[in-house]
Amino acid sequence: MTASALGVYSKDWLQLQIETGNTGSLGQRGPIHSILEPDLMQVAMQRLQSIDLGALKKKAIERFWSRQTFTELPKATQYRIRMVDPTIVMQRPLLDANGRTLIPAGTRINPLKALPFTQQLVVFNALNAEEVDAVAHWLETQDRTLRRITLITTQLDRAQGWNRLNALEKTLDSPVYLLNASLKQRFDLQVTPSFVQAKGLAFEIEEIPAKELVHEKAQ
């Protein structure tokens, strides 16, 4: 049997009423106050609505450049062509799910045998106006329908950030990417500007000083 009453704060009083046979609704037995504690879900929703998500996104985008680590390279001072062999040697065997050896340790693998590299990389320093102008002029001489040309910069003006990147891409009429340590190591990049393309089963790295680039690369 149960009993209920409004305005009662004593559990013992209710228990006594039940024991003496007073059950059901016992009416109002004291003052009634509104619940002052807010609904937690309502509070959470109000806080979410008060957050300016647009401003948070803008701040996150602005912080990107201040936190960005650049992979810098010195500028080229002389013309040079180098060949880079991409062959790797398996340091440990490659096993399948059952532990069977697919590729034994010591195997030499050249990725160009399995996956042709049909694009050309152009690595330059966007902080160097001479290099930007030279790359822009070189691009004007290229037939981009023959191959994909990928532009990669080693640095960018942190203060101007996205605005500078957008302006650079407009000037070069092409997307521009940032060089990372992995790409630098993979192609053994040493200076800017550098032009990377596949020649047979190796990569040809052509290093051209900016002042010579317009004449050397004109077609």
FENHUTA-V512268 format. One record per residue. N is the residue number from 1. RES is the residue in one letter. PHI is phi in whole degrees, -180 to 180 (none if undefined). NEAR is the number of other C-alpha atoms within 10 Angstrom. Layout:
# FENHUTA-V512268
n | res | phi | near
N | RES | PHI | NEAR
N | RES | PHI | NEAR
This chain:
# FENHUTA-V512268
n | res | phi | near
1 | M | none | 8
2 | T | -131 | 13
3 | A | -146 | 15
4 | S | -141 | 16
5 | A | -153 | 15
6 | L | -94 | 13
7 | G | 78 | 13
8 | V | -109 | 15
9 | Y | -112 | 11
10 | S | -104 | 8
11 | K | -69 | 8
12 | D | -64 | 9
13 | W | -63 | 10
14 | L | -64 | 18
15 | Q | -64 | 14
16 | L | -65 | 11
17 | Q | -63 | 16
18 | I | -65 | 16
19 | E | -67 | 11
20 | T | -95 | 8
21 | G | 93 | 11
22 | N | -88 | 16
23 | T | -123 | 16
24 | G | 80 | 13
25 | S | -81 | 11
26 | L | -99 | 13
27 | G | 78 | 12
28 | Q | -93 | 12
29 | R | -116 | 11
30 | G | -174 | 11
31 | P | -65 | 8
32 | I | -114 | 10
33 | H | -121 | 7
34 | S | -70 | 5
35 | I | -74 | 7
36 | L | -88 | 6
37 | E | -69 | 6
38 | P | -71 | 8
39 | D | -67 | 9
40 | L | -62 | 9
41 | M | -64 | 9
42 | Q | -65 | 10
43 | V | -63 | 11
44 | A | -62 | 11
45 | M | -65 | 10
46 | Q | -63 | 11
47 | R | -67 | 10
48 | L | -63 | 11
49 | Q | -68 | 10
50 | S | -82 | 9
51 | I | -80 | 10
52 | D | -88 | 9
53 | L | -63 | 11
54 | G | -63 | 9
55 | A | -68 | 10
56 | L | -63 | 11
57 | K | -63 | 11
58 | K | -63 | 10
59 | K | -66 | 11
60 | A | -63 | 11
61 | I | -66 | 13
62 | E | -67 | 16
63 | R | -73 | 13
64 | F | -54 | 13
65 | W | -74 | 17
66 | S | -69 | 12
67 | R | -101 | 9
68 | Q | -70 | 12
69 | T | -99 | 14
70 | F | -95 | 15
71 | T | -100 | 15
72 | E | -85 | 18
73 | L | -137 | 19
74 | P | -72 | 12
75 | K | -82 | 19
76 | A | -69 | 18
77 | T | -114 | 15
78 | Q | -150 | 11
79 | Y | -75 | 14
80 | R | -158 | 12
81 | I | -120 | 12
82 | R | -126 | 13
83 | M | -112 | 17
84 | V | -117 | 17
85 | D | -86 | 16
86 | P | -83 | 15
87 | T | -61 | 15
88 | I | -117 | 12
89 | V | -114 | 11
90 | M | -65 | 14
91 | Q | -81 | 11
92 | R | -144 | 11
93 | P | -67 | 14
94 | L | -96 | 14
95 | L | -108 | 12
96 | D | -89 | 10
97 | A | -63 | 6
98 | N | -97 | 6
99 | G | 85 | 8
100 | R | -82 | 11
101 | T | -76 | 12
102 | L | -93 | 10
103 | I | -133 | 15
104 | P | -72 | 14
105 | A | -61 | 13
106 | G | 92 | 12
107 | T | -69 | 14
108 | R | -95 | 13
109 | I | -126 | 14
110 | N | -109 | 14
111 | P | -61 | 15
112 | L | -70 | 17
113 | K | -71 | 12
114 | A | -99 | 8
115 | L | -135 | 8
116 | P | -61 | 11
117 | F | -105 | 16
118 | T | -98 | 12
119 | Q | -96 | 14
120 | Q | -125 | 15
121 | L | -98 | 16
122 | V | -121 | 21
123 | V | -106 | 27
124 | F | -146 | 29
125 | N | -110 | 24
126 | A | -69 | 22
127 | L | -81 | 13
128 | N | -100 | 14
129 | A | -59 | 11
130 | E | -64 | 14
131 | E | -69 | 21
132 | V | -61 | 20
133 | D | -64 | 18
134 | A | -66 | 20
135 | V | -65 | 23
136 | A | -62 | 16
137 | H | -66 | 17
138 | W | -63 | 18
139 | L | -62 | 19
140 | E | -65 | 13
141 | T | -93 | 12
142 | Q | -98 | 14
143 | D | -93 | 11
144 | R | -74 | 10
145 | T | -80 | 7
146 | L | -81 | 9
147 | R | -163 | 11
148 | R | -85 | 12
149 | I | -110 | 21
150 | T | -110 | 16
151 | L | -94 | 20
152 | I | -133 | 20
153 | T | -106 | 23
154 | T | -85 | 23
155 | Q | -146 | 20
156 | L | -153 | 20
157 | D | -64 | 14
158 | R | -63 | 17
159 | A | -63 | 11
160 | Q | -90 | 12
161 | G | 47 | 16
162 | W | -62 | 16
163 | N | -63 | 11
164 | R | -68 | 15
165 | L | -63 | 18
166 | N | -62 | 14
167 | A | -66 | 11
168 | L | -64 | 18
169 | E | -65 | 14
170 | K | -69 | 12
171 | T | -63 | 12
172 | L | -92 | 18
173 | D | 53 | 12
174 | S | -167 | 14
175 | P | -63 | 14
176 | V | -125 | 19
177 | Y | -111 | 15
178 | L | -97 | 19
179 | L | -71 | 22
180 | N | -119 | 15
181 | A | -62 | 12
182 | S | -64 | 10
183 | L | -66 | 12
184 | K | -58 | 16
185 | Q | -71 | 10
186 | R | -60 | 11
187 | F | -105 | 17
188 | D | 51 | 16
189 | L | -73 | 21
190 | Q | -126 | 16
191 | V | -144 | 21
192 | T | -125 | 25
193 | P | -74 | 28
194 | S | -131 | 24
195 | F | -117 | 21
196 | V | -118 | 23
197 | Q | -152 | 19
198 | A | -82 | 18
199 | K | -132 | 14
200 | G | 67 | 11
201 | L | -105 | 17
202 | A | -141 | 19
203 | F | -102 | 20
204 | E | -96 | 19
205 | I | -110 | 23
206 | E | -106 | 19
207 | E | -106 | 24
208 | I | -134 | 23
209 | P | -57 | 21
210 | A | -56 | 26
211 | K | -67 | 14
212 | E | -98 | 13
213 | L | -61 | 19
214 | V | -58 | 19
215 | H | -82 | 12
216 | E | -69 | 13
217 | K | -100 | 15
218 | A | -64 | 12
219 | Q | -119 | 10
